[in-house]
Amino acid sequence: MTAQILDGKATAAAIKSELATRVAELKSRGVTPGLGTLLVGDDVGSQKYVAGKHRDCAQVGIASIQRELPATATQEKIEAVVRELNEDPACTGYIVQLPLPKGIDTGRVLELIDPAKDADGLAPMSLGKLVLNQEAALPCTPNGILALLRRHGVETKGAHLTVVGRGMTVGRSIGLLFTRREVNATVTLCHTGTRDLSAQLRQADIIVAAAGAPHIVRPEDVKPGAAVLDVGVSRDESGKIVGDVHPGVAEVAGWVAPNPGGVGPMTRALLLQNVVEAAERQAGVRDTADHAG
Ligand SMILES: Nc1nc(=O)c2c([nH]1)NC[C@@H]1CN(c3ccc(C(=O)N[C@@H](CCC(=O)O)C(=O)O)cc3)C=[N+]21
């Protein structure tokens, strides 16, 4: 058996074309959504990610506001730029590219982001609203994973999701999304303190591997027919991406999200969706009622 592909590239393209229609609608009402990015330092990987986000924006008609600071920037300088983005009416949503340089208090920076402009869904107010089931930007990677499953007809209701990794961008928040009533999965969160990872993986209908540990999910850990999504980004000696999922898993699983080409493009598409939805809220064309679960 060879798994079917959860094609993140094609699915992200479909979402982007739908967003382009919504952006055109907003523009006809005189509102142009604008994504701001703040990149601190000269990490080549981060520069590439940020460039990709602005390329996506151009494709759907979202304006770009690019701010960059040197790796030596102080906490005060970074916070000053965040305040500028909060004030800038052209910037309807923005992200602070992570990780920030050593010595910077990331939590304090994220706290300053105007909740109405948080495009990542990673600022404290957005994460709090996720807990409370109130409308707010959703974290892009978990929301991208959900969209990828839904658009391929993978059932989440009653499914057992096992997540590997408790990082801020995926593991910590994905369970809050997948246990919402309209998603209705049962969620297990595994981390380095988990005693028997294989046992936790073998019961899963859906596996999300976001540990940053090369090939930590092996074929013998996967229930036949399960959906396996690889979020891991490690690099081998030659700089090639190595995921958290062993390639042999494709022989056992029912669905696999390739890496690259799976969750990464979805993360970017759902970032754009957050920017569009924030602009819609700011323009008063989107209801802000509680989404009681
Ligand atoms: N505030 C903030 N928000 C983020 O969302 C954020 C961040 N900081 N810091 C870094 C991580 C990483 N991340 C990726 C998004 C897309 C791809 C992606 O599209 N990857 C392509 C391949 C790209 C390549 O070849 O390098 C793919 O999977 O097909 C990768 C990584 C967002 N992040």
PDBQT file of the ligand as one rigid body, heavy atoms in Angstrom, charges set to zero:
ROOT
HETATM    1  N1  LIG A 301       6.292  34.537  13.449  1.00  0.00    +0.000 N 
HETATM    2  C1  LIG A 301       6.548  33.435  12.760  1.00  0.00    +0.000 A 
HETATM    3  N2  LIG A 301       5.549  32.826  12.084  1.00  0.00    +0.000 NA
HETATM    4  C2  LIG A 301       5.783  31.696  11.351  1.00  0.00    +0.000 A 
HETATM    5  O1  LIG A 301       4.852  31.139  10.738  1.00  0.00    +0.000 OA
HETATM    6  C3  LIG A 301       7.117  31.168  11.313  1.00  0.00    +0.000 A 
HETATM    7  C4  LIG A 301       8.107  31.846  12.028  1.00  0.00    +0.000 A 
HETATM    8  N3  LIG A 301       7.801  32.953  12.742  1.00  0.00    +0.000 N 
HETATM    9  N4  LIG A 301       9.379  31.390  12.019  1.00  0.00    +0.000 N 
HETATM   10  C5  LIG A 301       9.771  30.252  11.253  1.00  0.00    +0.000 C 
HETATM   11  C6  LIG A 301       8.625  29.288  11.009  1.00  0.00    +0.000 C 
HETATM   12  C7  LIG A 301       8.833  28.379   9.826  1.00  0.00    +0.000 C 
HETATM   13  N5  LIG A 301       7.735  28.629   8.920  1.00  0.00    +0.000 N 
HETATM   14  C8  LIG A 301       7.591  28.073   7.666  1.00  0.00    +0.000 A 
HETATM   15  C9  LIG A 301       6.553  28.379   6.823  1.00  0.00    +0.000 A 
HETATM   16  C10 LIG A 301       6.464  27.845   5.550  1.00  0.00    +0.000 A 
HETATM   17  C11 LIG A 301       7.411  26.988   5.085  1.00  0.00    +0.000 A 
HETATM   18  C12 LIG A 301       7.330  26.449   3.696  1.00  0.00    +0.000 C 
HETATM   19  O2  LIG A 301       6.497  26.871   2.909  1.00  0.00    +0.000 OA
HETATM   20  N6  LIG A 301       8.216  25.513   3.317  1.00  0.00    +0.000 N 
HETATM   21  C13 LIG A 301       8.271  24.919   1.996  1.00  0.00    +0.000 C 
HETATM   22  C14 LIG A 301       9.692  24.650   1.583  1.00  0.00    +0.000 C 
HETATM   23  C15 LIG A 301      10.616  25.818   1.714  1.00  0.00    +0.000 C 
HETATM   24  C16 LIG A 301      12.069  25.404   1.585  1.00  0.00    +0.000 C 
HETATM   25  O3  LIG A 301      12.388  24.627   0.674  1.00  0.00    +0.000 OA
HETATM   26  O4  LIG A 301      12.876  25.873   2.415  1.00  0.00    +0.000 OA
HETATM   27  C17 LIG A 301       7.535  23.602   1.993  1.00  0.00    +0.000 C 
HETATM   28  O5  LIG A 301       7.347  23.017   3.072  1.00  0.00    +0.000 OA
HETATM   29  O6  LIG A 301       7.171  23.141   0.925  1.00  0.00    +0.000 OA
HETATM   30  C18 LIG A 301       8.446  26.641   5.911  1.00  0.00    +0.000 A 
HETATM   31  C19 LIG A 301       8.524  27.161   7.190  1.00  0.00    +0.000 A 
HETATM   32  C20 LIG A 301       6.970  29.619   9.430  1.00  0.00    +0.000 C 
HETATM   33  N7  LIG A 301       7.440  30.035  10.601  1.00  0.00    +0.000 N 
ENDROOT
TORSDOF 0
